[in-house]
Amino acid sequence: MSPRAFEIPLLRAAVWFEEAPQPEMPMDSFFDPSVGTADVAYVAPLYRRRLGRLARGMLHCAGRICPEPRDMRVVFASRHGEMERTVAVLRDLALGAELSPTLFSLSVHNSVAGLWSILKENRGPSTALAAGPETFGWGLLDAFAAIEENPSKPVLFVFGDDRLPDLFQPYAPAEVVPHALALLLGGPAERTLTMTWDSEAVGEPSTAPQSLHFLRTLGDSEPLSWRGRGGTWNWHVR
């Protein structure tokens, strides 16, 4: 099967790191990087005090590039979601304790997408996606499919990941730094991302998280590749 190439129009991008980012990030009118406390001041206090670190980072990035979506198609993606909350729910179940409705509702994988829709009164369709180590790539491809279906409407893609709880650290293939990334897709594009997926280019999988590897393309003029178990992803932003 020949490699599949996709030309993805990008309007704006934002990234958030809890600590100093790796790699170093450029800053311009297209790209909005931030480090430290996520800015979620636009979130009503009733919701804000319940947010976990991952949700804060994802909502921070989404809010920076997409202030008033209303009826926008959105794709939220995370490999593990709010795992700390999930583990707490499972512990309560194991102990036979009564489950907290708030804890449970914020542990489900589409909780951040749902919060975004409520906070911004966004009535557009939303997707919450998880696809293992290649969650970022497949989530971005899902957002691109939405742009192809209706090029006149921008699409918001938000990705976030956090380090796993200590219980799961022995099974973590690589250390993940808490981070989130948002891309606003649509035209007229500020940048164009050429993304190629080659199912025949297989080999030893890359160890770096896919999303962090992708971020390097925003400050690098050369195409970069990331290898998964099912094939190789190539990215080039120009």
BALOBA-1460 file (C-alpha; in Angstrom, 3 decimals):
// residues 238
<rec num="1" residu="m" x="0.000" y="0.000" z="0.000"/>
<rec num="2" residu="s" x="1.517" y="3.363" z="-1.063"/>
<rec num="3" residu="p" x="1.963" y="6.106" z="1.557"/>
<rec num="4" residu="r" x="-1.070" y="8.332" z="2.150"/>
<rec num="5" residu="a" x="-0.364" y="12.071" z="2.122"/>
<rec num="6" residu="f" x="-2.640" y="14.788" z="3.529"/>
<rec num="7" residu="e" x="-2.378" y="18.585" z="3.172"/>
<rec num="8" residu="i" x="-3.784" y="20.094" z="6.375"/>
<rec num="9" residu="p" x="-4.470" y="23.861" z="6.594"/>
<rec num="10" residu="l" x="-3.534" y="25.381" z="9.958"/>
<rec num="11" residu="l" x="-4.849" y="28.703" z="11.252"/>
<rec num="12" residu="r" x="-3.388" y="28.832" z="14.771"/>
<rec num="13" residu="a" x="-1.615" y="26.636" z="17.307"/>
<rec num="14" residu="a" x="-1.109" y="26.683" z="21.079"/>
<rec num="15" residu="v" x="0.840" y="24.447" z="23.433"/>
<rec num="16" residu="w" x="1.069" y="24.238" z="27.211"/>
<rec num="17" residu="f" x="3.746" y="22.604" z="29.378"/>
<rec num="18" residu="e" x="3.660" y="22.386" z="33.151"/>
<rec num="19" residu="e" x="7.463" y="22.729" z="33.215"/>
<rec num="20" residu="a" x="10.144" y="23.971" z="30.806"/>
<rec num="21" residu="p" x="9.274" y="22.502" z="27.398"/>
<rec num="22" residu="q" x="11.264" y="20.046" z="25.384"/>
<rec num="23" residu="p" x="11.841" y="20.902" z="22.593"/>
<rec num="24" residu="e" x="12.240" y="24.682" z="22.657"/>
<rec num="25" residu="m" x="9.238" y="26.419" z="21.140"/>
<rec num="26" residu="p" x="9.130" y="29.398" z="18.759"/>
<rec num="27" residu="m" x="6.679" y="32.239" z="19.398"/>
<rec num="28" residu="d" x="4.910" y="34.205" z="16.671"/>
<rec num="29" residu="s" x="1.424" y="35.224" z="15.552"/>
<rec num="30" residu="f" x="0.664" y="31.621" z="14.579"/>
<rec num="31" residu="f" x="2.033" y="29.755" z="17.581"/>
<rec num="32" residu="d" x="1.194" y="30.473" z="21.243"/>
<rec num="33" residu="p" x="3.393" y="28.517" z="23.709"/>
<rec num="34" residu="s" x="3.094" y="28.745" z="27.503"/>
<rec num="35" residu="v" x="4.717" y="27.166" z="30.542"/>
<rec num="36" residu="g" x="3.498" y="26.943" z="34.130"/>
<rec num="37" residu="t" x="0.000" y="27.460" z="35.445"/>
<rec num="38" residu="a" x="-2.685" y="26.875" z="32.815"/>
<rec num="39" residu="d" x="-4.907" y="29.916" z="32.260"/>
<rec num="40" residu="v" x="-8.529" y="28.808" z="32.671"/>
<rec num="41" residu="a" x="-9.904" y="32.072" z="34.047"/>
<rec num="42" residu="y" x="-12.704" y="31.918" z="31.486"/>
<rec num="43" residu="v" x="-14.013" y="28.748" z="33.153"/>
<rec num="44" residu="a" x="-16.760" y="29.416" z="35.696"/>
<rec num="45" residu="p" x="-15.580" y="28.801" z="39.310"/>
<rec num="46" residu="l" x="-18.127" y="25.990" z="39.735"/>
<rec num="47" residu="y" x="-16.279" y="23.989" z="37.066"/>
<rec num="48" residu="r" x="-12.789" y="25.412" z="37.502"/>
<rec num="49" residu="r" x="-12.219" y="24.091" z="41.012"/>
<rec num="50" residu="r" x="-13.036" y="20.559" z="39.824"/>
<rec num="51" residu="l" x="-10.599" y="20.519" z="36.923"/>
<rec num="52" residu="g" x="-7.578" y="18.234" z="36.970"/>
<rec num="53" residu="r" x="-4.180" y="19.164" z="35.562"/>
<rec num="54" residu="l" x="-4.785" y="17.580" z="32.157"/>
<rec num="55" residu="a" x="-8.200" y="19.198" z="31.715"/>
<rec num="56" residu="r" x="-6.767" y="22.600" z="32.660"/>
<rec num="57" residu="g" x="-3.982" y="22.277" z="30.098"/>
<rec num="58" residu="m" x="-6.309" y="21.206" z="27.293"/>
<rec num="59" residu="l" x="-8.880" y="23.918" z="28.032"/>
<rec num="60" residu="h" x="-6.075" y="26.495" z="28.296"/>
<rec num="61" residu="c" x="-4.841" y="25.673" z="24.762"/>
<rec num="62" residu="a" x="-8.334" y="25.488" z="23.286"/>
<rec num="63" residu="g" x="-9.272" y="28.849" z="24.778"/>
<rec num="64" residu="r" x="-6.125" y="30.552" z="23.458"/>
<rec num="65" residu="i" x="-6.852" y="29.842" z="19.802"/>
<rec num="66" residu="c" x="-10.626" y="29.406" z="19.664"/>
<rec num="67" residu="p" x="-12.474" y="31.876" z="21.917"/>
<rec num="68" residu="e" x="-16.026" y="31.631" z="20.513"/>
<rec num="69" residu="p" x="-16.696" y="28.369" z="18.653"/>
<rec num="70" residu="r" x="-20.532" y="28.243" z="18.909"/>
<rec num="71" residu="d" x="-21.198" y="25.507" z="16.319"/>
<rec num="72" residu="m" x="-17.674" y="24.237" z="15.638"/>
<rec num="73" residu="r" x="-16.658" y="20.612" z="15.105"/>
<rec num="74" residu="v" x="-14.132" y="19.648" z="17.819"/>
<rec num="75" residu="v" x="-11.857" y="16.643" z="18.299"/>
<rec num="76" residu="f" x="-10.317" y="16.003" z="21.735"/>
<rec num="77" residu="a" x="-7.704" y="13.265" z="22.020"/>
<rec num="78" residu="s" x="-5.687" y="11.792" z="24.877"/>
<rec num="79" residu="r" x="-3.962" y="8.459" z="25.233"/>
<rec num="80" residu="h" x="-4.881" y="7.979" z="28.905"/>
<rec num="81" residu="g" x="-7.138" y="10.880" z="29.884"/>
<rec num="82" residu="e" x="-7.531" y="11.740" z="33.579"/>
<rec num="83" residu="m" x="-5.910" y="8.553" z="34.888"/>
<rec num="84" residu="e" x="-5.569" y="9.800" z="38.471"/>
<rec num="85" residu="r" x="-9.360" y="10.132" z="38.643"/>
<rec num="86" residu="t" x="-9.866" y="6.766" z="36.956"/>
<rec num="87" residu="v" x="-7.602" y="5.029" z="39.475"/>
<rec num="88" residu="a" x="-9.455" y="6.713" z="42.361"/>
<rec num="89" residu="v" x="-12.793" y="5.451" z="40.994"/>
<rec num="90" residu="l" x="-11.419" y="1.917" z="40.622"/>
<rec num="91" residu="r" x="-10.063" y="1.968" z="44.173"/>
<rec num="92" residu="d" x="-13.473" y="2.995" z="45.513"/>
<rec num="93" residu="l" x="-15.065" y="0.167" z="43.544"/>
<rec num="94" residu="a" x="-12.546" y="-2.340" z="44.894"/>
<rec num="95" residu="l" x="-13.254" y="-1.195" z="48.462"/>
<rec num="96" residu="g" x="-17.011" y="-1.251" z="47.959"/>
<rec num="97" residu="a" x="-17.200" y="2.468" z="48.698"/>
<rec num="98" residu="e" x="-19.905" y="4.740" z="47.337"/>
<rec num="99" residu="l" x="-18.777" y="6.381" z="44.113"/>
<rec num="100" residu="s" x="-18.555" y="10.153" z="43.832"/>
<rec num="101" residu="p" x="-20.695" y="11.357" z="40.890"/>
<rec num="102" residu="t" x="-18.325" y="14.289" z="40.318"/>
<rec num="103" residu="l" x="-15.225" y="12.091" z="40.371"/>
<rec num="104" residu="f" x="-16.817" y="9.618" z="37.984"/>
<rec num="105" residu="s" x="-18.135" y="12.225" z="35.539"/>
<rec num="106" residu="l" x="-14.720" y="13.867" z="35.229"/>
<rec num="107" residu="s" x="-12.922" y="10.538" z="34.789"/>
<rec num="108" residu="v" x="-14.697" y="9.510" z="31.567"/>
<rec num="109" residu="h" x="-12.728" y="10.080" z="28.388"/>
<rec num="110" residu="n" x="-15.059" y="12.669" z="26.848"/>
<rec num="111" residu="s" x="-15.341" y="14.819" z="29.977"/>
<rec num="112" residu="v" x="-13.096" y="17.651" z="28.694"/>
<rec num="113" residu="a" x="-14.871" y="17.738" z="25.329"/>
<rec num="114" residu="g" x="-18.180" y="17.944" z="27.169"/>
<rec num="115" residu="l" x="-16.945" y="20.738" z="29.432"/>
<rec num="116" residu="w" x="-15.716" y="22.714" z="26.438"/>
<rec num="117" residu="s" x="-19.112" y="22.435" z="24.775"/>
<rec num="118" residu="i" x="-20.874" y="23.588" z="27.956"/>
<rec num="119" residu="l" x="-18.489" y="26.456" z="28.692"/>
<rec num="120" residu="k" x="-18.533" y="27.826" z="25.141"/>
<rec num="121" residu="e" x="-22.136" y="26.890" z="24.356"/>
<rec num="122" residu="n" x="-20.747" y="24.989" z="21.399"/>
<rec num="123" residu="r" x="-23.477" y="23.000" z="19.653"/>
<rec num="124" residu="g" x="-21.182" y="21.470" z="17.045"/>
<rec num="125" residu="p" x="-20.368" y="17.734" z="17.043"/>
<rec num="126" residu="s" x="-17.461" y="16.529" z="19.188"/>
<rec num="127" residu="t" x="-15.261" y="13.450" z="19.306"/>
<rec num="128" residu="a" x="-13.173" y="12.074" z="22.187"/>
<rec num="129" residu="l" x="-10.490" y="9.753" z="20.846"/>
<rec num="130" residu="a" x="-7.848" y="7.375" z="22.229"/>
<rec num="131" residu="a" x="-5.594" y="5.256" z="19.998"/>
<rec num="132" residu="g" x="-2.614" y="4.122" z="22.053"/>
<rec num="133" residu="p" x="0.828" y="5.612" z="21.271"/>
<rec num="134" residu="e" x="-0.517" y="7.039" z="17.979"/>
<rec num="135" residu="t" x="-3.446" y="8.915" z="19.539"/>
<rec num="136" residu="f" x="-2.133" y="12.298" z="18.409"/>
<rec num="137" residu="g" x="-1.764" y="11.283" z="14.773"/>
<rec num="138" residu="w" x="-5.130" y="9.579" z="14.449"/>
<rec num="139" residu="g" x="-6.866" y="12.422" z="16.274"/>
<rec num="140" residu="l" x="-5.347" y="14.951" z="13.893"/>
<rec num="141" residu="l" x="-6.403" y="12.811" z="10.942"/>
<rec num="142" residu="d" x="-9.965" y="12.717" z="12.291"/>
<rec num="143" residu="a" x="-9.959" y="16.523" z="12.498"/>
<rec num="144" residu="f" x="-8.635" y="16.729" z="8.935"/>
<rec num="145" residu="a" x="-11.459" y="14.455" z="7.728"/>
<rec num="146" residu="a" x="-13.939" y="16.946" z="9.198"/>
<rec num="147" residu="i" x="-12.286" y="19.815" z="7.293"/>
<rec num="148" residu="e" x="-12.440" y="17.776" z="4.083"/>
<rec num="149" residu="e" x="-16.142" y="17.196" z="4.649"/>
<rec num="150" residu="n" x="-16.894" y="20.893" z="5.165"/>
<rec num="151" residu="p" x="-13.962" y="23.189" z="4.214"/>
<rec num="152" residu="s" x="-15.917" y="26.351" z="5.057"/>
<rec num="153" residu="k" x="-15.985" y="25.614" z="8.806"/>
<rec num="154" residu="p" x="-12.843" y="25.554" z="11.001"/>
<rec num="155" residu="v" x="-12.201" y="22.469" z="13.151"/>
<rec num="156" residu="l" x="-10.595" y="22.508" z="16.595"/>
<rec num="157" residu="f" x="-8.200" y="19.677" z="17.479"/>
<rec num="158" residu="v" x="-6.993" y="19.406" z="21.093"/>
<rec num="159" residu="f" x="-4.551" y="16.822" z="22.428"/>
<rec num="160" residu="g" x="-3.318" y="16.351" z="25.994"/>
<rec num="161" residu="d" x="-1.403" y="13.819" z="28.009"/>
<rec num="162" residu="d" x="-0.161" y="13.473" z="31.558"/>
<rec num="163" residu="r" x="2.272" y="11.202" z="33.357"/>
<rec num="164" residu="l" x="0.761" y="7.948" z="34.543"/>
<rec num="165" residu="p" x="0.002" y="7.390" z="38.239"/>
<rec num="166" residu="d" x="2.721" y="5.595" z="40.210"/>
<rec num="167" residu="l" x="0.701" y="2.367" z="40.052"/>
<rec num="168" residu="f" x="1.251" y="2.203" z="36.276"/>
<rec num="169" residu="q" x="4.770" y="3.626" z="36.016"/>
<rec num="170" residu="p" x="6.392" y="0.155" z="35.647"/>
<rec num="171" residu="y" x="4.400" y="-0.274" z="32.422"/>
<rec num="172" residu="a" x="5.074" y="3.187" z="30.963"/>
<rec num="173" residu="p" x="7.331" y="2.911" z="27.871"/>
<rec num="174" residu="a" x="8.557" y="6.515" z="28.250"/>
<rec num="175" residu="e" x="8.255" y="9.362" z="30.719"/>
<rec num="176" residu="v" x="5.507" y="11.773" z="29.648"/>
<rec num="177" residu="v" x="5.685" y="15.393" z="30.734"/>
<rec num="178" residu="p" x="2.260" y="16.996" z="31.343"/>
<rec num="179" residu="h" x="1.412" y="18.919" z="28.182"/>
<rec num="180" residu="a" x="-1.418" y="19.917" z="25.865"/>
<rec num="181" residu="l" x="-1.583" y="21.071" z="22.266"/>
<rec num="182" residu="a" x="-4.373" y="22.667" z="20.234"/>
<rec num="183" residu="l" x="-4.542" y="23.223" z="16.479"/>
<rec num="184" residu="l" x="-7.204" y="25.233" z="14.661"/>
<rec num="185" residu="l" x="-7.660" y="23.785" z="11.189"/>
<rec num="186" residu="g" x="-9.157" y="25.751" z="8.317"/>
<rec num="187" residu="g" x="-8.553" y="28.399" z="5.708"/>
<rec num="188" residu="p" x="-7.162" y="30.710" z="4.649"/>
<rec num="189" residu="a" x="-4.245" y="28.842" z="6.215"/>
<rec num="190" residu="e" x="-1.344" y="30.503" z="8.028"/>
<rec num="191" residu="r" x="0.693" y="27.311" z="7.663"/>
<rec num="192" residu="t" x="0.231" y="24.047" z="5.801"/>
<rec num="193" residu="l" x="1.022" y="20.719" z="7.413"/>
<rec num="194" residu="t" x="1.922" y="17.893" z="5.038"/>
<rec num="195" residu="m" x="1.242" y="14.664" z="6.907"/>
<rec num="196" residu="t" x="2.102" y="11.268" z="5.459"/>
<rec num="197" residu="w" x="1.354" y="7.851" z="6.899"/>
<rec num="198" residu="d" x="3.272" y="4.907" z="5.444"/>
<rec num="199" residu="s" x="2.036" y="1.491" z="6.591"/>
<rec num="200" residu="e" x="4.984" y="-0.261" z="4.922"/>
<rec num="201" residu="a" x="7.685" y="1.694" z="6.776"/>
<rec num="202" residu="v" x="7.769" y="-0.466" z="9.892"/>
<rec num="203" residu="g" x="10.516" y="-1.203" z="12.388"/>
<rec num="204" residu="e" x="11.484" y="-0.388" z="15.950"/>
<rec num="205" residu="p" x="8.877" y="2.103" z="17.279"/>
<rec num="206" residu="s" x="10.001" y="5.579" z="18.277"/>
<rec num="207" residu="t" x="10.361" y="6.053" z="22.025"/>
<rec num="208" residu="a" x="9.464" y="9.764" z="22.216"/>
<rec num="209" residu="p" x="5.763" y="10.592" z="22.682"/>
<rec num="210" residu="q" x="4.242" y="11.289" z="19.269"/>
<rec num="211" residu="s" x="2.846" y="14.712" z="20.169"/>
<rec num="212" residu="l" x="6.175" y="16.002" z="21.509"/>
<rec num="213" residu="h" x="7.928" y="14.771" z="18.389"/>
<rec num="214" residu="f" x="5.374" y="16.572" z="16.218"/>
<rec num="215" residu="l" x="5.998" y="19.867" z="18.052"/>
<rec num="216" residu="r" x="9.548" y="19.889" z="16.730"/>
<rec num="217" residu="t" x="8.163" y="20.408" z="13.211"/>
<rec num="218" residu="l" x="6.874" y="23.859" z="14.185"/>
<rec num="219" residu="g" x="10.435" y="25.091" z="14.691"/>
<rec num="220" residu="d" x="12.215" y="22.924" z="12.113"/>
<rec num="221" residu="s" x="12.190" y="23.480" z="8.352"/>
<rec num="222" residu="e" x="12.990" y="19.831" z="7.638"/>
<rec num="223" residu="p" x="10.438" y="16.973" z="7.529"/>
<rec num="224" residu="l" x="10.414" y="14.769" z="10.631"/>
<rec num="225" residu="s" x="9.331" y="11.151" z="11.063"/>
<rec num="226" residu="w" x="7.852" y="9.157" z="13.932"/>
<rec num="227" residu="r" x="7.539" y="5.385" z="13.775"/>
<rec num="228" residu="g" x="4.703" y="3.369" z="15.336"/>
<rec num="229" residu="r" x="3.982" y="-0.337" z="15.278"/>
<rec num="230" residu="g" x="1.667" y="-0.020" z="12.280"/>
<rec num="231" residu="g" x="3.740" y="2.348" z="10.155"/>
<rec num="232" residu="t" x="5.598" y="5.654" z="10.016"/>
<rec num="233" residu="w" x="4.198" y="9.181" z="10.328"/>
<rec num="234" residu="n" x="5.954" y="12.033" z="8.496"/>
<rec num="235" residu="w" x="5.277" y="15.721" z="9.242"/>
<rec num="236" residu="h" x="6.394" y="18.902" z="7.532"/>
<rec num="237" residu="v" x="5.007" y="22.363" z="8.384"/>
<rec num="238" residu="r" x="5.663" y="25.189" z="5.955"/>
